[in-house]
Amino acid sequence: MSTGQLYPEVIDASTFGARYSQALFMPIGVEGQAAAGASAVVGQIYSINRPADSDTLFGTSTLGTLVKFIIGRGIAPVLATASITSATAPTLQNRQDAWANLESSEAVRIRMTDSTDQADLVALAVSCNNADLLYNKQLAFGGLASGTAKATLLTAADAIGSKRFCLVGPGVYDTSGTLLSGNMAAAAVAAEISRNADIADDLDTVQLFNLNGIEADSQGMPLLRKKVVSGSAVNDFEDLLQGGVSPLQNNPQGNGVEITHLRTTWTDDPTFDAVMTRLIVDQVFLEVKNYARSNRYLRRGNTPETRKDLQAGVEALLLTLNSWILPVTSIDGLPTYNVSVIPSADNRAVFIGYEGFVVRGIQTIRVDARLTIAA
């Protein structure tokens, strides 16, 4: 249409098409089995923005299904790599070879695999620890095959036992009634984490869209639920959470699937009994790291003035993160992060120290009503 129109009217010149991406806070890196003859180079990390891109690179495969599921939940790009292009499932060594590239990528914050094998998930947690040795802060999400009992989930969580792994279960039904395994349920959770920039929000009770319910047993009842057994209350969700599993539940008020609470599989102590704690600890380090780099402190002389500037800057930065990390109280009663910047003996390094309390989410609201009924 000509742009020279003089008649005053509002014209609809918009276009409509599928939109697969939104702003991502934590990009997802995925590994898995591509189809035999797929065009992907094994081990190469591809940035996938559309389902068609996945089909071209990975063919009809478990990796392609997982990547397209994540994209379908509004997450793009997905950083994906094939550990094998074959009709035969990859070995653990195949996976570890591909994981080595994801470990070294600073762009990857969330890790997933198409495997539902416990041994592979244990090794994936180790891979995330390897990334931490490179100061790359990564957290893995995974699940087991459909039909996995509560006891088996607890056994797997104990075997993984990592501060960098979140085990999600059980399987879930999509809107067509198709049962999806635990790794797809984990992918739905990972997508929520990926786009959630407010990591002080632990996503408790968040509904996962386009899922109809959690896996049912042979009697049609939810595989996990709260029930009374022999006169005593049994809460499958609490039992699993105490054991290191992050269970999903049916929406108590209708159709759909909700997150109960997300935690890591680490149960030796309560430090990482919430995924948000892991994310906050990691992100505070990255914020301080990025501040120091972007303000060119690695290009400055190790002088008292430089250290004073760095100290003030980090203190101001931590104040902006007070929804994640709370200050301590100084001896004069004022809030502070006690930031210190100390030079090394040879003046080739500085050591930044700070203190604070990591914010924790509300897990329980107890109602203590005191009511009187007139007799």
C-alpha positions in Angstrom: 0.0 0.0 0.0 1.2 3.5 -0.7 2.5 5.5 2.3 1.1 8.7 0.8 -2.6 8.1 1.8 -4.3 11.3 3.0 -7.5 9.8 4.3 -7.4 9.6 8.1 -8.0 6.1 9.3 -6.3 3.4 11.4 -5.1 0.5 9.2 -4.2 -2.9 10.4 -0.8 -3.7 8.9 0.2 -6.2 11.5 1.3 -9.8 10.7 0.8 -12.9 12.7 3.0 -15.9 13.1 4.3 -18.4 15.6 6.5 -16.9 18.2 8.9 -19.3 20.0 11.0 -17.1 22.1 11.0 -14.6 24.9 13.7 -13.0 27.0 15.6 -15.8 28.7 17.2 -15.4 32.1 18.9 -18.8 32.1 19.5 -20.5 28.7 19.0 -24.2 28.5 21.6 -26.6 27.0 20.3 -30.1 25.9 22.1 -33.2 24.9 20.7 -36.4 23.4 20.4 -39.0 20.7 19.8 -37.7 17.1 18.3 -39.8 14.4 20.5 -42.0 12.2 21.6 -40.0 9.2 20.8 -36.6 10.9 22.8 -33.7 9.7 24.1 -32.6 13.1 27.8 -32.9 13.8 28.2 -34.9 17.0 29.3 -32.7 19.9 28.7 -29.4 18.1 26.4 -27.0 20.0 23.6 -25.6 17.8 21.4 -22.7 18.7 17.8 -23.9 17.9 15.1 -21.2 17.5 12.4 -23.1 15.6 11.0 -26.7 15.6 12.0 -26.9 11.9 15.6 -26.2 12.8 15.5 -29.2 15.2 14.0 -31.4 12.6 16.7 -30.5 10.1 19.5 -31.1 12.5 18.3 -34.0 14.7 15.5 -35.7 12.7 12.8 -37.6 14.4 14.6 -38.5 17.6 14.4 -38.3 21.4 16.7 -35.2 21.3 14.5 -33.5 18.7 11.4 -34.3 20.7 12.9 -32.8 23.9 14.2 -29.7 22.1 10.9 -29.0 20.4 9.0 -29.5 23.6 11.1 -26.8 25.3 10.7 -24.5 22.3 7.0 -25.1 22.4 7.0 -23.8 26.0 8.3 -20.4 24.8 12.0 -21.0 25.3 14.3 -20.2 22.4 17.0 -20.5 21.5 17.8 -23.9 23.0 21.4 -24.8 22.9 21.5 -28.4 21.8 24.1 -31.0 20.9 23.9 -34.6 19.7 25.9 -37.2 21.5 25.2 -39.7 18.7 23.5 -39.9 15.4 22.3 -43.4 15.4 19.3 -45.7 16.0 21.3 -47.1 18.9 21.2 -45.1 22.2 24.4 -43.3 23.1 26.7 -44.8 25.7 27.6 -42.8 28.8 31.0 -42.0 27.2 29.2 -40.6 24.2 27.2 -38.4 26.4 30.1 -37.3 28.5 32.1 -36.3 25.3 29.2 -34.0 24.3 28.7 -32.7 27.9 32.3 -31.5 27.9 31.4 -28.9 25.4 28.3 -27.8 27.3 30.4 -27.6 30.5 32.8 -25.1 29.0 30.0 -22.8 27.6 29.3 -19.8 29.7 26.1 -19.3 27.8 24.6 -22.5 29.3 23.0 -22.2 32.7 20.5 -25.0 32.7 21.4 -28.6 31.6 19.2 -31.4 30.4 19.6 -34.8 28.7 17.0 -37.0 26.9 18.1 -39.9 29.1 15.9 -41.2 31.9 18.5 -43.7 33.1 19.7 -43.1 36.7 23.3 -43.7 36.0 23.2 -41.0 33.3 21.6 -38.5 35.6 24.2 -39.2 38.3 26.9 -38.5 35.7 25.1 -35.3 34.5 25.3 -34.0 38.0 29.0 -34.6 38.0 29.2 -32.7 34.7 27.6 -29.7 36.2 30.2 -29.8 39.0 32.9 -29.9 36.3 31.4 -26.7 34.9 31.7 -25.1 38.3 35.4 -25.8 38.3 35.5 -23.4 35.3 33.3 -20.9 37.2 30.4 -21.7 34.9 27.3 -21.9 37.1 25.0 -24.7 35.9 22.1 -26.6 37.3 20.7 -29.8 35.8 17.1 -30.9 35.6 16.1 -34.5 34.9 13.5 -37.2 35.5 13.0 -41.0 35.3 10.8 -43.0 33.0 7.1 -43.1 33.4 5.8 -45.7 35.8 8.5 -44.9 38.3 7.4 -45.6 41.9 7.9 -43.3 44.8 10.6 -45.6 46.3 12.5 -45.6 43.0 12.5 -41.8 42.8 13.9 -41.6 46.4 16.6 -44.2 45.5 17.6 -42.1 42.4 17.7 -38.9 44.4 20.0 -40.5 46.9 22.3 -41.8 44.2 22.5 -38.4 42.5 23.0 -36.5 45.8 24.1 -33.3 44.1 23.8 -29.6 44.9 23.5 -29.1 41.1 20.7 -31.4 40.2 16.9 -31.2 40.5 15.1 -34.5 40.0 11.5 -34.0 38.9 8.7 -36.6 38.9 6.4 -38.3 38.1 5.4 -38.4 34.4 2.7 -36.0 33.2 -0.1 -36.1 30.6 -0.3 -33.5 27.9 -3.5 -31.9 26.6 -4.1 -34.8 24.2 -3.8 -37.3 27.1 -0.4 -38.6 26.1 1.8 -39.7 29.0 5.2 -38.0 29.0 8.1 -39.4 31.0 9.9 -37.7 33.9 12.5 -36.0 31.7 9.7 -34.1 29.8 8.1 -33.1 33.1 11.6 -31.8 34.1 11.8 -29.9 30.8 8.5 -28.1 31.7 10.0 -27.1 35.0 13.3 -26.1 33.4 11.4 -23.8 31.0 9.8 -22.0 34.0 13.2 -21.5 35.6 14.7 -20.4 32.3 12.4 -17.4 32.0 12.0 -16.5 35.6 14.3 -13.5 36.3 13.0 -13.1 39.8 15.0 -15.9 41.4 13.6 -15.0 44.9 10.4 -16.4 43.5 10.8 -20.2 44.2 7.8 -21.0 41.9 6.0 -23.0 44.5 2.4 -23.8 43.3 3.1 -22.4 39.8 0.9 -24.1 37.2 2.7 -25.7 34.2 0.6 -24.8 31.2 -0.6 -27.3 28.6 -0.3 -30.3 30.9 -3.5 -32.0 32.1 -2.3 -33.9 35.2 0.4 -36.1 36.7 0.7 -39.7 36.0 -2.1 -42.0 37.3 -1.9 -45.4 38.8 -3.8 -48.5 37.6 -6.9 -47.3 39.5 -6.8 -43.9 37.9 -5.6 -42.1 41.0 -2.7 -39.7 40.9 0.6 -41.6 41.3 1.5 -39.1 44.0 -1.0 -37.8 46.5 -1.9 -37.1 50.1 -3.9 -39.9 51.6 -4.8 -41.7 54.9 -3.3 -45.1 55.4 -4.3 -47.1 58.5 -5.5 -44.0 60.3 -2.4 -42.0 59.6 -1.8 -39.2 57.1 0.7 -40.0 54.3 1.9 -37.1 52.2 3.9 -38.5 49.2 5.0 -35.0 48.2 6.6 -34.2 51.6 8.2 -37.7 51.8 9.8 -37.1 48.3 10.9 -33.6 49.1 12.6 -34.7 52.3 14.3 -37.4 50.2 15.6 -35.0 47.5 12.9 -35.3 44.9 11.0 -32.3 43.4 7.5 -33.7 42.9 4.7 -32.3 40.7 1.1 -32.4 41.8 -2.3 -32.0 40.2 -3.9 -28.6 40.5 -6.0 -29.0 43.7 -8.7 -26.7 42.2 -9.1 -28.1 38.7 -7.2 -29.6 35.8 -3.5 -29.1 35.3 -0.1 -29.7 36.9 1.6 -27.6 39.6 5.1 -27.4 41.0 5.1 -28.3 44.7 8.6 -27.2 45.6 11.9 -27.3 43.8 15.0 -28.5 45.6 18.3 -30.1 44.7 19.0 -33.8 45.4 21.5 -32.8 48.1 20.1 -33.9 51.5 23.2 -34.2 53.7 22.2 -30.7 55.1 19.5 -28.2 54.4 21.6 -25.7 52.6 20.2 -26.4 49.1 16.7 -27.7 50.0 15.4 -25.0 47.6 16.5 -24.6 44.0 16.2 -20.8 44.5 19.0 -21.0 47.1 21.4 -22.6 44.5 20.4 -20.0 41.9 20.9 -17.1 44.3 24.3 -18.2 45.4 25.4 -18.7 41.8 23.9 -15.5 40.5 25.4 -13.2 43.2 28.8 -14.5 42.2 28.1 -13.9 38.6 26.8 -10.4 39.3 30.0 -9.5 41.2 32.1 -11.1 38.4 30.3 -9.2 35.7 30.5 -5.9 37.6 34.3 -6.2 38.0 34.8 -7.1 34.3 32.4 -4.6 32.8 34.0 -1.8 34.9 37.4 -2.7 33.7 38.9 -3.5 37.1 41.0 -6.2 35.4 42.7 -3.4 33.5 43.5 -1.2 36.5 46.5 -1.0 38.8 46.3 -2.6 42.2 46.3 0.6 44.2 44.4 1.7 47.3 42.2 3.9 45.2 41.2 1.1 42.8 40.5 -1.2 45.7 38.4 1.5 47.4 36.4 2.0 44.2 35.8 -1.7 43.8 34.7 -2.1 47.5 32.2 0.7 47.1 30.9 -0.6 43.8 30.4 -4.1 45.1 28.6 -2.8 48.2 26.3 -0.8 46.0 25.7 -3.8 43.7 24.8 -6.0 46.7 22.3 -3.4 47.9 20.4 -3.8 44.6 20.2 -7.5 45.1 18.6 -7.3 48.6 15.7 -9.3 47.5 18.1 -12.2 47.0 20.7 -11.6 49.8 20.1 -9.7 53.0 22.8 -7.6 54.8 24.2 -8.4 58.1 24.2 -6.0 61.0 27.3 -4.0 61.8 28.6 -3.4 65.3 27.0 0.1 65.1 23.6 -1.5 64.3 23.5 -0.6 60.6 22.9 -3.0 57.7 26.0 -3.9 55.8 27.5 -6.5 53.5 31.0 -6.0 55.0 32.6 -5.9 51.6 36.4 -6.1 51.8 38.9 -5.8 49.0 42.4 -7.0 50.0 45.5 -7.2 47.9 47.6 -10.3 47.6 51.2 -10.3 48.9 52.6 -9.9 45.4 49.9 -7.3 44.4 48.9 -9.4 41.4 45.4 -10.2 42.8 42.7 -8.8 45.0 40.4 -10.8 47.2 36.8 -9.6 47.4 34.9 -10.7 50.5 31.3 -10.0 51.5 28.7 -11.3 54.0 25.0 -11.7 53.8 22.0 -13.9 54.4 20.6 -15.8 51.4 16.8 -15.2 51.2 14.6 -18.3 51.7 11.1 -18.7 50.5 8.0 -19.3 52.7 7.3 -23.0 52.9 4.6 -23.1 55.4 1.8 -20.7 56.6 0.3 -21.9 59.8 -3.2 -20.7 60.7 -3.7 -20.5 64.4 -7.3 -19.4 64.8 -8.6 -18.8 68.3 -12.4 -18.9 68.0 -15.2 -19.0 70.6 -18.7 -20.3 70.0 -21.3 -19.1 72.5 -23.0 -21.9 74.2 
